[in-house]
């Protein structure tokens, strides 16, 4: 493998990682602060993608599509928190899993009813299309570089929000002792709605950004949700820093494993067998990584001590 191809795959891994972070950040906030297992988080990713595709198709504006995706997913998140999720806080995790799984079915069938079963397409705007030349002669798509920049900017914004603002102090306090902050006069119901809407909005924005490089279709959020769960388990539940590091590890492991392992297997077996065996092992690598991290540190890399 040439150095240029390796550098391109590393950038692809970073791009996948930062998009997984945008998805996983909301999930880890919701679980860390509210103690809620939200299987419907992938459906909010899908809502954002469909909202962006619909608005972009109607207006031709990519920026308006992103804003619409963020707003639609945040509004959907706030609505289901008030109507459904709020009734689950005192229930056990099995009830939460069943209720949020039902929300997956509702969102999937509702989206199919509104938009139909055929995929939609969200075009990359002209000012973000085409490649750029990086140091070393690397040709890399401008849009994917933009995704990396947006993801890192969101990470920086979340760090500032959590560590420097009053809302962030309340979020961190709610994660540690929700009864105490309620006793101090913080409206815990309002805080939960804000946190859930924030997480939903991030998921919707991730769906819109990713929707421009793949088709927008019903069920597109569930595979990403699985990877997001792997990310927060590796990084540590409730940790934004852990979500970022875990997402980058998962993105690089998944991307580089799929490229390097088939080449490695070709040294020991015939090319046809090497490709299939290498691809099969590559699809398992992120789960092997998760198992190794949990054996070494059961709370995740940056999770709180048990």
C-alpha angles and dihedrals in degrees: 000000000000121000090242092055090047091051090050091052091049089054089048089052092050091048091051089046097053092048089050088050092055088051096042097044092070091044094052092046092053094047095042097047102030102027089229127146101215112191089170092070089097090055089058087053087055093046090056092049094050093044090052093047092049095048093044090050092050099042106019090227117127094189091052088049091056092048090048092050092052093046096044094049093044091049091048090049093050091048096051091043091057097040103035117002096053089066092055104058094090093042126089124262094261090062090048092051093049094046096047091045087056088053089056090058092046093050093045095050092040091052091047090050093051101038103020130236098287119095122253125219129223111200123218108243117250093246090059099039128100131038131292126211114242127192111292094035094282113160109208132169112262092218093058090049088051090053090054091050093048092048093050091046090053089049091052091047092051092049090053092045094050098041106031110032135074091239089053091052089052091048092051091045091049090053091055104035118359094175092057096051089047088053089051091060103264112143097237094188091055091046091052092050091050092048093047093047090048092052091046092049092052090050091050092049090051089051092052093048094048092042090071092063098041137028119281108234143149112279095022092126100060098072089047090048091057090053090046091055089051089051096053092044090053095042097040127262114275096015119117090190089050091049091054095047092042092049093051091048092050093045094049094042093050096045100040093040091056091052104035102040097062089050090049093049091052088068091064107029143021118295097250093052092041093057095050095041093045093049092048092051092044091058089055097048098089091052091048087051090051092050092050092050092049092049090051097039116008093196093055128253096300102013122130117266115265 
